[in-house]
């Protein structure tokens, strides 16, 4: 099939489609009398339909992409079975919309049948229900159709239609990813050679970008940590009530300003936790205690060589620097232009370097590495070492490489023993030197206790946001992906970890989750890390081959959300000015 026919009237919906899907999606015109459908890269809608109906069609198809409803493993079972595909869409369409209910345009929200959408927890459950003999009504016309043959015949599988867990181990990568190391083109971080099943979810998936756009198109949220089900979690810190001798930091709205001293003091901070069963947050549920361990008695570990990581990381995290007297650029250098004119009038050769050009010379990246040191990390891993040894070596190599490049880097370790005892170990802060004390702290890390992953991610994101000090910020989680603690296991813990990562990404932070040396199944990692980019790596020695594409994809996703957020702020200011003028 050739390229989609683009119509200017439907082309305006491209931003909405990409925002809801959390990845680039085109919008094209469907054939005459053809219902809406998608091949995973383009959403095809009826050009003659009313504008509000086109919005509904795009929202439904993009939600299917974001929710993983069109994975090859599922689509193959729908091929040549139109009745099953119709029944599956009638159920899965509502489930996909429910996943983004709070953030969809109002017109699309009215399509949702909450009873149907909340009766299933995953796409596989919807397929099982469609196979049963239960009576299922026809999907609304706005749901369109699923075209299995077109999805499976797509020339370049997308994040939503070909997760890493469905590809054979060691499958060759697409050409787009091979070019990522040497170009700034936006590519698919979902594949890489020699290391199969890397990021098994789309960078920016699950519609986090759409959630920000939803603030523009939908009703305003009610502030507060204990809001309605699905409300955005407030995750910044502020002074709160005292817990014994330790003043706790209560979670407040994302618009609040985080005091740096509060963020760094080794005392208790409280965070909400997402209760997937009740579909609401538990405010001030978890208490995080941050401490800096003494380094005198800890063993001095040998730092791995970070030279192999410096090359792929060197092309990342550079900020624009305005350079004067350039032969080309986006602005005129007034002083240089005046001098050139004077020299020309005096008979001297006219200078051509009269422009101001933005060159990427200044390092502008802050990375917070969050290392899992729970008891499960002490289990034997691949290549004859424990998972903890693999992940600690990877954390040390990344921290060394980033530090040598001049980036701002921090390293924190975490474990937990109940919701009121989430321990965060500050190995290296953003303003700390990478010296022998930091190396000894790394050597003294011992895996123990449990993994309350959501609280650790929320605290790491808050510290990164407050202390990163750059416009580009990345939260890197090194964990085996086993979210477990007292009352924090199974679906509950997985949903809270996914929600915590979604909160960070909505605030413009890049999120990347890597499991090094662990045997955790990719499908299990997908349940924990959700839409955030994540990868499984057999050994730290294989990081240099994929760290560049992974970092770039996560940062590009964060920049896209930051642009939407800025656009939202400008719209709010304009609305406020219009309100005052009236």
N, C-alpha and C positions, 0 to 999 in steps of 0.2 A: 504494500500500500504506500502511495506517495505521501508527501508532506501534507499536513492538515490544511484545509482551506481556512484562512484566517479572515474573519469579518471584523471590521472596526467596531461594530456594535457589540459583538461578543468578546472581542479582544480586550475590552475594558475589564473583563472579569478575570483576567489572568492573575492579577495580584490577589484577588479573593481565593482563587483556586490554589495558588502556591502557599498562601497564608494558612488556609485550613489544612492542606496536606502536609505542610511543614517541609516541602521540597519543591523545586521548580516544576510547574505544570502549565502547559499551554492550554488554550481554549480555542477550539475550532468549530466549524459548522458541520453538522450531521447531514446525511443525505436526506432528500425530500421524504417526509412522513416517517422518518426514522427517530426512534426514541433516544434519549441521552445515554451515553456509554463512555467508557474510557479504556484505553489500552495501557494505562499506567504512566504514560508521558503526556497525553493530551486528553482533555475532556471535550467530547463532542456534544453540542447542544443544538436544539432547533432554532435556527435564526429567525423564524417567524413567530416564535413564542413571545409572550409578554415579558417585559424586563424582569418583573418579580418572579416569574416562573423560571426564567433562565438562572436567576440567582439560586433558586431552590435546586435546580438540576446540578449546578456546579458544586453547591454545598454537599449534596448527597454523594456525588462521585468522588469528590476530594476527601470526604470523610471515610469512604471505603478504602482509599489509598492510605490515609493516615492510620487507620485502625488495623491494617494488615489483613483486610478481608479478602484481598486478591492475591494471596500467596500462591505460587505454583502448585504446592501440595494440595490446596483446596480446589483451585481452578481446574486441575486435571480431572478431578472427580465430577465436575460439572459439565465437562465436554460431552457433546452429543446427548445431553440430558436436559433439554430446555425446561421441562416441568420442575426438575430438581433445582435448576438455577433460579427459576422464578420463586419457588418456595424459600430457597436460601436467601435471596435478596429481600423478600418480604420480612424476614426476621433480622438478618444481619444489617440491613439498612437502618433499622431503628436502633440497633445496638451501637453502630458506628456514630450515629447522630447523638445518642445519649452520651457517648464519650466526650463530646465537645458541646454539650447542651448549653452550658453557661456562656459560651463564647461564639456561638453561631449567630448570623444575622437573624433578627426577629422573624422574618418570613420563613426561614428554614426551620426555626425552632417549632413552629406550629405544625410541622409534619410529624413530629415525634409522637409515637405511641409508647408512653413510659412503661406501661405494663408489659409490652412485648420486649422493648429494648433492655429492660432491667431483669428480664427473666433468664437471660443467658449471660455468661461471664466472658466468653471468648468466641472467636470465629468457629472453632471446632465444635463448640456446643451448638451454635446456630446451624451448622451443617448436620449434626446429629438430629436436631429437632426437625430439620427439613426432610430427613430420611424417614422419620417416623410417620405413623398414620394419623397424627394429630391434624385436625382441620386448620389450615392456614389460609387466610384471605390473600387476594391478589395485592401486590405492592402498588402504592399510589403511582399515577403517571409520572410524577416528578422524580421517582426513584430511577426511572429509565430501565435499562437492562444490563445484564452481564454477558459479555461476549467472550467465552473461554478461548475460542480459537484465535481471536485477535490478541488476547492477552498472552497466550503461550507463544504466538508467532512474533511477538515484539522483537525487533532486531537487537535491541540493547536493553536487557532487563533492568527494571527500576528497583529502588529500595523497597517499595511496597510489594512488588510482584515477585521479587527474587531475594528473599532474605538469605543470609549466609548459611543458615541452618538447613536450607533446602538444596544447597549446591554440594557436589562431591568435593571431598577434601583435595586440596591442591589444584582446583580448577583454574585454568589460565585467566588472567585478568583482562578487562577490556582495555582498548588502546587509550581511553581517556585517563585511566589511572596511571598508566605507564608514563604519561606526559606530565603528571602532577609534580614530579620532582624538579622539572626543568621549566615549568611554565606556571603562570598565575591563573590559568583557566580553571573554572569551577568544575570539578569532576565528582564522580560517585565514589565515596569512601567505603563502599560496601564490599570491595574485593581487593585482594592482593595476592601476588604469586608467592608460592612456597609456604605461605601461612594461610591455610584454608579457614574459612568461617571467621572472618575478622569482625568488622562492625556488623552486627546482625540486625541493626535497625537504622532507619534513615536519620541522618544528622538533621535535627530540626523537625523530626516527625511528630506524630500525635498532635499536630496542630498547635504547637506553642506559639508560632508566629501568628496563627489564626486567632489565638486567644487575645493577643495584643490588638489585632485588628478588630476583634469582637468588641473591644471597649469603645471603638469608634462607631460600630454599627448597632450595638446593642445597648440595653439600659445600663446605667451606672451601677457598680456594685456597692453594697453596703460595707463600710469599713468595719474592721474588727476581726479578731481571731476566731470567734465562735460563730461566724456567719453561716449562711445556708450551705447545704451540701454542695460541694464542688466549688465553693468560693476560693479565690486565690488566697494562699496562706501568707499572713504577714510574717516575715522572717528576719527583720532587723532586730537589733537589740536595744534595750534602753534600761535605765535603772528601774528595778522593781522592788517588791517587798523583800524583807530579810528572811533568810532561812537559817536560823541559828546565828552563827557568826559570819556567814557568807552572804553578802548582798547578792540576790539573784537579779538577772537581767530579763525583764519580761518582753515577750514578742509584741511589737507594735506594727503599725502600717508601714508599707514599703516606702512611703514618702518621708518618713522620719529620718533624721540625721543621726548616724551612729557615731558616738564618741569614741575616739581611738583608744583612749585609756581604758574605757569600759570593755572594748573588744579584746584587749590584750591581758587584762588582769586575770591571774590564775584562780578565779573563783567561779561560782555557779552561774550559769546562764540557762534560762528556760526557753523551750521551743515547743510549738504545737506538734501534734502527730496526727496523721490522717488515718481515720477509722473507715476502712473500706466497707465494712459490714453495715455501718450506720450512715455511710455517705456524708460524713461531716468531720471537722477537725476536733481534736481534744486540745483545748488551749492550755498552755503552760504545763504540758504533760511530761516532758523530758527535761532533766537537768544535766547540763554538760559542765564538767569540771576540767579546766585547762591548767596544765602544770608544765614546768620546765625541769626535767630531772637533772640531778648533779652528774657531772661527767667525769669526776676524778677517778672513780673506781671502775668505770665501764671499760671494756676492752677496746683497743684501737683497731678497728677493722681496716682492711686494705680497700681503698676506693677504687672502683673499676675505672678503666680508661674511658672517658667520655668523648674521645676524639671522633669516633665513628658517628656519634650522634650530632656533632657540631655542624657538619655539612648540611644535612636536611633541615636542621633547626635554624641555620644562619639566614635562610631566605624567609623566615617567618618573623612576625613581631616587629617589623620596622615601620616607624611612623614617618609621615611626610614632613620634610624640612624645607621651608621656603628659601630658595637659593637665588640670589640676585645676579644680574649681568650674565644671563644665559642666552644662547642663540635662539632658543624657542621656549615657549611656556604658555601659561594660561592667563598671565597678567603682564602689564607693562611696568618696567622699572623706570619710574619718572626721572630719577637722578641720572641714570645711565642714558635715557633718551635725550635729556637736555644737554648732557655733555657731548653726545654724538652729534647733535644738531650744531652746537657751537664749533666743534672740530670740523664739521662739513663746511660751515660758513668761512672758517679760517683757511680752507683749502686742504685740510688733512683728510686722509681716507676715512669715510664714515664707518663707525663701529656698528656691528650687527648684533652684538650681545646686549640687547636692551629689554630683555624679558625676565620675569620672575617665574621660576619653575619649581614645582613641588617634587622633590626627590626623596626617595625612601632611604634615608641615611641614619636616622635616629632610632635606636632601639625603643620599642614602645609595647612591651609585652610583660605581663605579670602572670606567673604560674604558681598555683598552690597545689602541691602534691599531697594527697591524703592517703596514707598508707594503712592498710588493714593489718593489725597485729592481734587479731582474735585467735582463740584456740584452734579454729579450723585451719588457720594458716600454718600451724605446726605439723600438719599431716604430710606424708611423703608426696612429693610432686614428681615432675618429669625429670629426666636426666640425672637421677640419683641424689637430688637435693630436695629439701622441704620447700613447700610453697612460699613460706616466709623468706627463705634465703633467696629464692628467685626474685620475689617482689622487692625485697630490700635492696638487692643488687641493682634492679632496674631503677628504683627510686634514687639511689645514690648516683648512678650514671646520668640520669636525666637532670638531677639537681646540679651536678658538676658541669655538664655541658651548657646548661642555661646560664649558670653563674659565669662561666668563662666567656660567654657571648655578651655579657653585660645586661642580661634580662634580670628582672626582679623575680626571685624565686623563694618560696617558703616550703618547708617540709613538716607536716604534722602526721602523727600516728594516732590510731584510735582503737579502743575496744570498749566493752560495756559489761555491766553486771546489774541489770535491771534499769528501769527507766529513770531512776534518780541517781544513777552512778555511771554515766557515760563519760569515759576518760579520754581526754585529748592531750597527747604529749607533744609539746612544742619542741621539735628537734632543731629546726632553723626557722626563725622569723624572717620577714621580708628585709628588715634592716640589719640582720645579723651577718657577720662574716662567715664564710665557709672555712672554718679553722679546725684545729684538733678537737675542740670541745664538741663541735657539731658531729665530727666523725665518731667520737666516743659515744655520744648519745645514740647515734645510729647503731653502733656495735652493741649497745646495752639493751636494745629492743628485744623483748622476749614475747612470743605469742602466748596469750592467755585469755580467759573469759569468753565473752560472746560478742555479737556484732549487731548493734542497733544502728544500722546504716543510715537511716533517715536523719536522725539527730546529728550524726557526725557530718553529713553532707550539708545540713542547714548551717551548722557552726562554721564549717570551712568556707561556705559561700559568703557568710556574713563577714568573716575576717578578710577574705579576698576583696569583697566590695569596699570595705572600709579602708584597707591598708595597701591594696594593690598599687595605687598611685599611677595607673596608666589607663589609657582608653581601651586597650585590648587586655582582657583578663580571661584566664583559663583555669578551670578546676579539673585536676587530673586525679581520678580515684583509682588506686591500685588495690584490687580486692578479688577474692575468689568468688564473690557474688552470693555467698551463703548468708542471707539476712536472717539472723536468729538471736533471740534473747527471751527472757521471761515474758510470756504473753506477747511475743513478737516473732511469730513464725508463720510459715506457709504463705497463704495469700495476703494476710494482713501485713507482714513485714515487707513482702515484695511490692505491694501497692504503695506503702509509705515511702519506700526508697524511690520508686518511680515518681511519686508526687514531689518529693524533695528536689530531685533533679529538674523536674519541670518548673518548679518555683525559681530555681537559679537561672534557668535558661530564659524564662520570661523577663528577668531583670537584665538581660543582655550579657550574661556570663557564658562563655563557652564551656561545655561539659564533655569530658572524655573519660570513659571507664575502661580500664585494661586489666585483664586477668592473665598473670604471667606464671607459667609453670603449673597451673592447676588443671585438673581433669573435669571441671564443671562443664556440663553439656551446654552448647550454645543456646538451646531453647530455654534453659533455666536462667542463663544470663539475660536473655531478652525479657523474661518476666520481671527481673529485678531492675535492670537499667532502662527498660522501656525504650523511649524514643531517643535518648541520648546516645551518641556514638559510642560503641563499645567493641572491643576486640579480644580475642583469645590468642595468646602468644606462647608457644611451647617453652621458650627460653629467652633471657634478656639479650642474648647475642643476635636475635632476629629483630630486635626493635629498630635498628637503623633503617631497615628496608621499608618500614611502614609508618614511622613516626611522623614524617613530613606530611603525607596525605591526611593522616588522622588529625594532626594539629590544624592543618589548613582548613579542613572541612568544618571542624568545630568552631574555629575563629570566624569563618565566613558566615556560619549560621548565627553566631552572636552578633556580628555586624549587621546582618539583615534585621534582626530583632531590634537592635539599637536604632536603626533608621526608622522602623515602624513606630517605635516609642517616641522618637523625636517628632515624627509627623503627628502623632497623637497629641503631644504637648502643644504643638503649634495650633492644631485644631481647637484644643481647649481654650487657648489664649484668644483665638479669634471669636469663639462663641462667647467668652466672657466679655470681650470688648463690645460685641454686638448686643449682649444683654444690657450692659451698662448704658450703651447709646440709646437703647429703646426705653 
